[in-house]
Amino acid sequence: MTSVFAYEIIFKTPVRNLFAGAYDIVRRDVRARAGRLIKVLEPDARNPRTLRKLQLLRTVVGSPDNAAGCT
C-alpha cells in the first residue's frame, strides 16, 4: 500500500491519475454499493442514525468526487 504513495511522490501525480482505470472501476463499484445500501436503509429513514447514514450515502452516489472529500 505504501508503494502507491511513493509513486505519487516520485511522479508528482495523484495516485488516482496514475491508476485511472482502476480508480474508475473502484469509484463505480463504491457508488453502486452505496446505491444498494440506500435502498436497504430507506424503510428505516425515520431513525436519526439511519438518516445520517442515508445523507452520507447520497453524497457518495450523487456528487462529484471532490464533494465527498476527495481531491
N, C-alpha and C positions, 0 to 999 in steps of 0.2 A: 504494500500500500504506500509506503513512504517513497518508493521509487517514482511513483506517479507525480508526487510533488517535486521531486528532484528534476524530472523532465520539464515541469513548469518553470522552475528556476533557471535551468540550463538554456532552454529555448525561449525564455521570456514570453511565453504564450500560455494563456489559461488552458488548463487540462481539458476542459470541455471543447476547446478548439483543436487540441492535439488529437483527441479521440472523438471527433464529432459524430461519427457513425454510431459508436457505442453510446454516446451521450443521448443521441436522439432516440435510440431504442429504449434506454432506461427511462427517459422522460415520458415517452408514450406509455410504457408499462405502468409507471407510477400513477399517471393521470387516469389510466383505465381502472386500476385497482382502487384509487380514491373514488372514482365514479360508482363502482360497485358497492363500496362501503357506504357511500351516501345513501344508496337505495336501501341498504340493510338498516341503517340508523334512523332514517326519516320517520318511521312509525313512532319512535320514542322522542321526537323533537321537542316535546314539552319539558323534558328533563333538562335543567340548565347545563349539566356536564355534557350531555349529548349535543345540545345546541352549540356549545363552544367547539366541539369536535366537528360538527357539520360546517360551521363557519370556516374553520381551517381547511377542511377538505374541499370546500367550494373554491377557496382561493387557489388551491393546488390544481384543481381541474380547469378553472376558467380564467386564470390570469397569465400574463406573460411571465417568463422565467424570473425576472428580477423582482416581481411583486411579492414573491414568496421568500425573499431574502437572498436570492442567488445573484451573482454579479457576472 
